[in-house]
Amino acid sequence: MNLTTEQRGGVAIVRIGETRLMYPLLSEFASTVSGLLAAGQHQILIDLSTVTYVDSATIGCFMDLYRQTSAAGGRLKLSGVQKRVETMLNLTGAQNFLEIHHDEPEAVRSFGS
């Protein structure tokens, strides 16, 4: 999986370099985010700017990571969400829990870092 992480202020940014985020790729993605949480990083931004498709397993994964992050006292947010992905988030109700930002700078500022 094409996945990178970087720090910007107190925010860990997880960049997904795939156009399709689906079940076979979720294990590595979820492990990366869980590892950040275990290391004490509780402000996490998922950059989806290259992702044009997600499946239902991905939405479930986002929700599980949201619960883990919230339980750790942190916040998980999404940026660069493409229209098709946003539609999936809206159809499933995930947008009621996941904070979505149009671009990365806006999202990083929203953490207050």
C-alpha positions in Angstrom: 0.0 0.0 0.0 1.2 3.5 -0.8 1.0 5.2 2.6 3.1 7.9 4.2 2.9 9.7 7.5 4.3 13.1 8.6 4.0 15.5 11.5 2.8 19.1 11.1 2.7 20.8 14.4 0.9 18.4 16.8 -1.0 16.7 14.0 0.0 13.4 12.4 -1.0 13.3 8.8 -1.6 10.0 7.1 -1.4 10.3 3.3 -3.0 7.6 1.3 -1.4 7.3 -2.2 -4.0 4.9 -3.6 -6.9 5.8 -5.8 -9.0 3.0 -4.4 -9.1 2.3 -0.7 -10.7 -1.1 -0.2 -10.8 -4.1 2.1 -7.5 -5.7 1.0 -5.5 -2.5 1.9 -7.2 -1.7 5.2 -5.1 -3.8 7.5 -1.9 -1.8 6.8 -3.9 1.5 6.9 -5.6 0.6 10.2 -2.3 -0.6 11.7 -0.6 2.6 10.8 -3.2 4.8 12.5 -3.4 2.4 15.5 0.4 2.6 15.8 0.2 6.4 15.9 -2.4 6.2 18.7 -0.3 3.7 20.7 2.7 6.1 20.3 0.7 8.9 22.0 -0.3 10.8 18.8 -4.0 11.7 19.3 -4.5 14.4 16.6 -4.8 12.5 13.3 -5.6 13.7 9.8 -6.3 11.3 7.0 -5.4 12.9 3.6 -7.7 11.3 1.0 -6.9 13.7 -1.8 -5.9 10.9 -4.2 -8.7 8.5 -3.2 -11.6 8.4 -5.6 -13.3 5.2 -4.3 -13.9 3.6 -1.0 -15.9 0.5 -0.2 -18.2 -0.2 2.8 -15.3 -1.9 4.7 -13.3 1.3 4.4 -16.2 3.3 6.0 -16.4 0.8 8.8 -12.6 1.1 9.2 -12.9 4.9 9.4 -15.6 4.5 12.1 -13.5 2.0 14.1 -10.5 4.4 14.0 -12.7 7.3 15.0 -13.9 5.3 18.1 -10.3 4.4 19.0 -9.1 8.0 18.6 -12.0 9.4 20.6 -11.5 6.8 23.3 -7.8 7.9 23.6 -9.0 11.6 24.0 -8.0 12.5 20.4 -9.6 13.6 17.2 -9.6 12.0 13.7 -10.4 14.2 10.7 -10.4 13.7 6.9 -9.1 16.1 4.3 -9.1 16.2 0.5 -12.3 14.1 0.3 -13.3 13.6 -3.4 -17.0 14.0 -4.3 -17.6 10.2 -4.8 -16.1 9.4 -1.4 -18.0 12.2 0.2 -21.2 10.7 -1.2 -20.4 7.3 0.4 -19.7 9.0 3.7 -23.1 10.8 3.5 -25.0 7.7 2.5 -23.7 5.8 5.4 -24.1 8.6 7.9 -20.3 8.6 8.7 -20.1 12.3 8.0 -22.1 12.8 11.3 -19.0 11.6 13.1 -16.0 12.2 10.9 -15.0 15.9 10.5 -14.4 16.6 6.8 -12.2 19.4 5.5 -11.7 20.5 1.9 -7.9 20.9 2.1 -5.1 20.0 4.4 -4.1 23.5 5.6 -7.7 24.1 6.7 -7.8 20.7 8.5 -4.5 21.3 10.3 -5.7 24.7 11.5 -8.9 23.1 12.8 -6.9 21.1 15.3 -5.7 24.4 16.9 -2.1 23.3 16.6 
